[in-house]
Amino acid sequence: MAKRSSSKKMRDGFLAWQCIIRQTAMREDGGRPSSGMRPRVLDAEGRELALAVTVLLIPKKPEESTAFFRFQVMKSADPREVYERALAYLQADYFQTPERFSDKLEAVLSSDSTLAKSLVDDGFCVLEFVEGRRRYYLPCKTRGVEPGDPACDAAIWHNRLFNPALPDTVQVISFKPDWSAAEAGA
């Protein structure tokens, strides 16, 4: 990893990149997460905890999109119909404005996963994002997000758009990057 820059510049550059690759995934790949949306997870010593975990961007004010996602899932028993409506919503202008998103990332994991337990117990990890020539190395504080928290609801209902069989017993993990220690490379 090479460059360090100001915390704000690093954060803003990362969020802009994430919005671009997510919009591309929605418009060109049917919503399938690209490698840049699935960072490698490392512990404090640099040991790999997971080869890849899908992380979500959550709006700073997620209530409106969460309500839309919940409505779409509850409205129809046909997963294909839910998927198509969700994809149309996410393909439009959802990812157009990086400033509307929180810099905290969320992941939905099985409640009995060893990764979820490790991330909650340790309270720290490093997310290593790579796609094309872009790379980001983000040291993060980690914590479990409680049910009823707007970020938890947003993550669960977003995931249910693509996985209607998602159980109620999942663990949402929040990753808060330390932008002053983050690194980027091209």
C-alpha positions as CSV (number, residue, x, y, z in Angstrom):
1,M,0.0,0.0,0.0
2,A,1.3,3.4,-0.8
3,K,-0.5,6.7,-0.3
4,R,-1.8,8.3,2.8
5,S,-3.7,11.5,2.4
6,S,-6.0,13.6,4.6
7,S,-8.7,11.7,6.4
8,K,-11.5,13.6,4.7
9,K,-9.9,13.2,1.2
10,M,-9.4,9.4,1.8
11,R,-13.0,8.9,3.1
12,D,-14.5,10.9,0.3
13,G,-12.4,9.2,-2.4
14,F,-13.4,5.8,-1.0
15,L,-17.1,6.5,-0.8
16,A,-17.1,7.9,-4.4
17,W,-15.3,4.8,-5.6
18,Q,-17.7,2.5,-3.8
19,C,-20.7,4.3,-5.3
20,I,-19.3,4.0,-8.8
21,I,-18.6,0.3,-8.5
22,R,-22.0,-0.4,-6.8
23,Q,-23.9,1.5,-9.5
24,T,-22.0,-0.5,-12.1
25,A,-22.8,-3.7,-10.4
26,M,-26.5,-2.8,-10.3
27,R,-26.6,-1.6,-13.9
28,E,-24.4,-4.1,-15.6
29,D,-24.1,-7.2,-13.4
30,G,-27.7,-7.7,-12.1
31,G,-26.6,-6.5,-8.6
32,R,-24.0,-9.2,-8.1
33,P,-21.3,-7.8,-5.7
34,S,-18.0,-7.1,-7.4
35,S,-14.7,-7.8,-5.8
36,G,-14.5,-4.2,-4.6
37,M,-17.6,-4.7,-2.5
38,R,-16.2,-7.9,-0.9
39,P,-13.0,-7.0,1.0
40,R,-10.7,-9.4,2.6
41,V,-10.9,-9.3,6.4
42,L,-7.7,-9.4,8.5
43,D,-7.1,-9.3,12.2
44,A,-4.7,-6.9,14.0
45,E,-1.7,-9.1,13.3
46,G,-2.5,-9.4,9.6
47,R,-3.9,-12.9,9.7
48,E,-6.8,-13.6,7.3
49,L,-10.1,-14.0,9.0
50,A,-12.1,-14.2,5.8
51,L,-11.2,-14.2,2.1
52,A,-14.1,-12.0,1.3
53,V,-17.2,-10.6,3.1
54,T,-19.9,-8.5,1.3
55,V,-20.2,-5.1,2.9
56,L,-23.0,-2.5,2.4
57,L,-23.1,1.2,2.2
58,I,-25.9,2.6,4.3
59,P,-27.4,6.0,3.8
60,K,-26.8,8.5,6.7
61,K,-30.6,8.6,6.9
62,P,-31.7,5.1,5.9
63,E,-35.3,5.2,6.9
64,E,-36.7,6.0,3.4
65,S,-34.8,3.4,1.6
66,T,-35.4,0.8,4.3
67,A,-39.1,1.4,4.2
68,F,-39.0,0.9,0.4
69,F,-37.0,-2.3,0.7
70,R,-39.3,-3.6,3.4
71,F,-42.4,-2.8,1.4
72,Q,-41.0,-4.5,-1.7
73,V,-40.2,-7.7,0.2
74,M,-43.5,-7.8,2.0
75,K,-45.5,-6.9,-1.1
76,S,-44.8,-9.9,-3.1
77,A,-44.1,-13.6,-2.5
78,D,-42.4,-13.8,-5.9
79,P,-38.6,-13.3,-5.3
80,R,-38.1,-12.5,-9.0
81,E,-40.6,-9.6,-8.8
82,V,-38.9,-8.3,-5.6
83,Y,-35.5,-8.6,-7.2
84,E,-36.5,-6.7,-10.4
85,R,-38.2,-3.8,-8.5
86,A,-35.2,-3.5,-6.1
87,L,-32.7,-3.6,-9.0
88,A,-34.6,-0.8,-10.8
89,Y,-34.5,1.3,-7.6
90,L,-30.8,0.7,-7.0
91,Q,-30.0,1.3,-10.7
92,A,-31.6,4.7,-10.8
93,D,-30.0,7.4,-8.7
94,Y,-29.5,5.5,-5.4
95,F,-25.7,5.6,-5.7
96,Q,-25.4,8.9,-7.4
97,T,-24.5,11.0,-4.4
98,P,-21.7,9.6,-2.2
99,E,-22.3,12.3,0.4
100,R,-25.6,10.7,1.3
101,F,-23.9,7.6,2.7
102,S,-22.4,7.0,6.0
103,D,-18.7,6.0,6.1
104,K,-19.6,3.1,8.3
105,L,-19.9,-0.2,6.4
106,E,-22.3,-3.0,7.4
107,A,-22.2,-6.8,6.8
108,V,-24.9,-9.3,7.5
109,L,-23.5,-12.6,8.8
110,S,-24.9,-15.7,10.3
111,S,-25.5,-15.2,14.0
112,D,-23.5,-18.4,14.8
113,S,-20.5,-17.5,12.5
114,T,-17.1,-17.6,14.0
115,L,-16.2,-14.5,11.9
116,A,-19.1,-12.5,13.5
117,K,-18.0,-13.6,17.0
118,S,-14.4,-12.7,16.3
119,L,-15.3,-9.3,14.9
120,V,-17.5,-8.4,17.9
121,D,-15.1,-9.9,20.5
122,D,-12.0,-8.2,19.0
123,G,-13.6,-4.9,18.2
124,F,-11.1,-4.4,15.4
125,C,-10.2,-5.7,11.9
126,V,-8.7,-4.5,8.7
127,L,-10.7,-4.5,5.5
128,E,-8.6,-4.8,2.3
129,F,-10.5,-3.7,-0.8
130,V,-9.2,-4.5,-4.3
131,E,-10.8,-4.1,-7.7
132,G,-8.8,-3.5,-10.8
133,R,-5.9,-1.2,-10.0
134,R,-7.7,0.4,-7.0
135,R,-6.8,-0.7,-3.5
136,Y,-7.9,0.4,0.0
137,Y,-6.6,-0.8,3.3
138,L,-9.0,0.3,6.1
139,P,-8.3,-0.4,9.8
140,C,-11.8,-0.5,11.4
141,K,-13.4,-0.6,14.7
142,T,-16.0,-3.4,14.7
143,R,-19.2,-3.9,16.7
144,G,-22.4,-5.8,16.5
145,V,-25.4,-3.7,15.5
146,E,-28.5,-4.3,17.6
147,P,-31.9,-5.0,16.1
148,G,-34.0,-1.9,15.8
149,D,-30.9,0.3,15.0
150,P,-31.7,2.0,11.7
151,A,-28.4,0.7,10.2
152,C,-29.3,-2.9,11.2
153,D,-32.8,-2.6,9.7
154,A,-31.3,-1.1,6.5
155,A,-28.8,-3.9,6.1
156,I,-31.3,-6.7,6.8
157,W,-34.0,-5.4,4.4
158,H,-31.4,-4.6,1.7
159,N,-30.1,-8.2,1.9
160,R,-33.7,-9.6,1.8
161,L,-34.2,-8.0,-1.6
162,F,-31.6,-10.4,-2.9
163,N,-32.0,-13.3,-0.5
164,P,-35.7,-13.7,0.6
165,A,-34.7,-16.7,2.7
166,L,-32.5,-14.6,5.0
167,P,-33.4,-15.7,8.6
168,D,-34.4,-13.4,11.3
169,T,-31.4,-14.6,13.4
170,V,-28.5,-12.8,11.7
171,Q,-25.7,-10.7,13.1
172,V,-25.2,-7.3,11.5
173,I,-21.6,-6.1,12.0
174,S,-20.6,-2.4,11.7
175,F,-17.1,-1.4,10.4
176,K,-16.0,2.1,11.3
177,P,-12.8,2.9,9.4
178,D,-10.0,4.9,11.0
179,W,-9.5,7.2,8.0
180,S,-6.3,8.7,9.5
181,A,-4.6,5.2,9.3
182,A,-6.2,4.2,6.0
183,E,-4.1,3.6,2.9
184,A,-4.9,3.7,-0.8
185,G,-3.1,2.6,-3.8
186,A,-3.6,2.5,-7.5
